[in-house]
Amino acid sequence: MSKRVADLLVETLEAAGVRTCYGIIGDTLNRIAHAIDRSEIDWVHMRHEEAGAFAAQAEALLTGRLTACAGSCGPGSLHFINGLYEANRNRAPVILIATQIIRQDIRFESIQEIDFSDVLRGCNAFCEMIVTPEQARRKTVAACQAALTKRGVAVLVVPADVANAPAHDEPLYTVHTRRPLIRPNEADLDAIAAILNKSDAITLYAGAGCAGAHDEVVAVAARLKAPMAHTSRGKDFVEYDNPYDVGMTGIIGGRAGYRAILDCDVLLLLGADFAWGQFYPNNATIIQIDADPTHLGRRHPVTIGAVGDIKTTLEALLPRLQQHDDGAFLAIHRERFEADTAAAKAEAVSGPDAAISGTYLTKIINKHAAEDALFAADDGTAAVWMLRHIDTNGKRRTFASLLHGTMASGMPSALGLQKCQPGRQVICLSGDGGFAMLLGELLTVVQENLPIKIVIYDNGKLGFVDIEQKAAGLVPVYTDLKNPDFSEVARAMGLWGHRVSKAGDLEDSVQAWLAQPGPALLHVKVKPMQLVTPPSPFVSPEAVVGMAVYSARAMLQGKGNDVWEMLVDNIP
């Protein structure tokens, strides 16, 4: 059989490094699917396309390589949209093969016709249609190169008749992805060093841009005797082996990181694009270094904004920095951080029949998880507990929807992580609401025989939304969830399943769950009234008043037990 465009397209994807394609088969995709079946690319048959995009972006984020998803025309490829927004915001190199109706029917409001360039405009670095067979290789290469070099989503629209057409001889376009080293110029480096050398109250704030620069960031902190706070996305890259770490700031951070940033005279932002302006100091000198020039000064005014990769820039900056001897500022914030860490680790339960808090569950998982485990959490309280209580060590990684803030990304992200790391422990921390939203992907886990370990934090509600309403002084509405026994659901689908509700049974249950050779689900009833509390200095007056108003309204509506339970669960 002569080579068709579908074969050429798949060959090009393979050459660009694609190893996995996530999707659901359909009419306009059939020819490409058969080409994938003949290739070395592994097809993963999902139950929902949105989950396929989540899985693809998790694989791409972890490995750095191009990962694919593919869908049929109209609704099929349209279903990817939420996961594609997630991928693009996370700068994950993902390519979507969005198949289309035949060319002669386009622009006639045909059945299942979707203008993908219009619909997907806000979530891609590249979106083009292969208009003729003669441009198939060139367009595919351009899509792959855009995804890999711009670090985002590329959408390649392929009409069904083009995919089925004979391939034409084209010049051998290939993907080129060599990355340059970028750092500020000499004058900028000298200016940055001059500011840092004359201050004894400096704080570093490290973000996801510090990936691969752990040693250089720690060396700068040592030279400056500076505490180092980090963003939630920077956690994996700077938290471990770091005697200068003072944790996260922000609503889900702690008081040590919060105070280290607000009390400093000079703040050195390293690959951090933290969005919440109220957590930046108003009177400090701020120096920002970022590989993306559009990030400079967009969250808060800065004194110096310099473009550069963090590792390369700090290598050039370090020789210009004088060794600081005054460690008083560092000592204050490290002592605060160590006290808070010790208090958090001291959490205990009142007895074997006690209820289980989400934080206690997370700490038990942290204790027994593998040293190189990969964690994927649903957005909400599960993600907060992961970021606060899962220790990284340079081997573990944590994943959550921290920029897009979507529900239901946990389980499909874990699926993608396990697919590309078959010998590694992958743990999904799911909220009951997020898990149920894409519940069908449990069938994908079984079909692919992926040994992911899923724990469900069942608080019987949309927990984060519940907290938001209470903080606004509202008695929560529409947040309650009526859940089944998810362990029985899991067993019916072919997984190991177990349910636990008493603290005395938890540790043995977690160990048994993690020891399963195949996919396993642990359903844990957790305290429904445990709150996510911000750092103690940053409890806004509005939130305090809101909680008081909520308490009064709840009492008047006969919900005094709820108020009492909230107080018991959150006041030591």
Helices and strands as residue ranges (DSSP letters): H 5-15, E 20-23, G 27-29, H 30-37, E 42-45, H 49-63, E 67-71, H 75-78, H 81-89, E 94-100, G 103-105, H 116-119, G 121-123, E 126-129, G 133-135, H 136-150, E 153-159, H 160-163, H 186-197, E 202-206, G 208-210, H 214-224, E 228-230, H 235-238, E 245-248, H 255-262, E 266-270, G 277-279, E 285-290, G 293-295, E 304-307, H 310-317, G 318-320, H 328-345, H 358-368, E 374-377, H 381-389, E 397-399, H 410-420, E 426-431, H 432-437, H 441-448, E 453-458, H 463-471, H 486-493, E 496-500, H 503-514, E 520-525, G 536-538, H 541-556, H 560-570
